[in-house]
Each structure stands twice: as structure tokens, then as C-alpha cells.
Amino acid sequence: MMHWNAIGAVAMALAVMLGAFGAHGLRDRLDAYSMGVYEKAVFYHFVHALGILIVSMMRPVDGGRVCGLLGLGILLFSGSLYLLAVTGTRTLGMVTPLGGVAFIAGWLYLAYLVSAKTV
């Protein structure tokens, strides 16, 4: 059984660390476009890690699938943007929409669970 609240907390800590790394370690190394991409990755990482924490604490909903989709979204969306910003490899941008689809699917699945009165 996954402990999504712990995973969400670790994802939040990683977002803080990666945000600090970007602000302090990459500020002078990335151009404005790449820094914007990196900051977008951090923002979505934070929002969805917080989402994992919130969903994992909702009772009695079994939010494991929701949390899994949000986690997958962080990995694919934010992960691809982090790499795109740092490496400049534009083909990584093809992965980003898959992460966006995972985010959307996670939130829509949560809406379904809530509307089905499982919360």
C-alpha cells in the first residue's frame, strides 16, 4: 500500500529544493526563456505535490489512483520541463503534454469520486 501523504511530503520537499537550486544555482546559467520554463516546472510541481497531500488525507475516498496520476504528472510534466530548461533539448517538450494529461485525468477522477459521494 502506498503512503501517499509521505510521498506528497517528499514531493513538496523536492519542489522546495529544486526551486532553491533554480533560484540560486541556475540563475546565472540559464537564459530568460529557460529560467521561465524551470520556474513553470517548479510551480506545477508545488501545486500538484500539495494536491497529493490533500487528496491523501481525504476520507473516506480512496485517492490512490488520483495521487498516482498527480505523481505521474509531476514526473512527466515538471520533470520534462526541468530537463528541457537545463539541457536545452527541445524534444523533451514532447513529453510535457503527457504529464498535463495525467494532471487533468487526476483532477477529473477526483471530481468523479466526489460526485459519486465516495467522499
Protein Blocks (a to p, Z undefined) as FASTA:
>chain_A
ZZfklmmmmmmmmmmmmmmmmmmmmmmmpcfklmmmmmmmmmmmmmmmmmmmmmmmpccb
dfklmmmmmmmmmmmmmmmmmmmmmnopaklmmmmmmmmmmmmmmmmmmmmmmmnopZZ
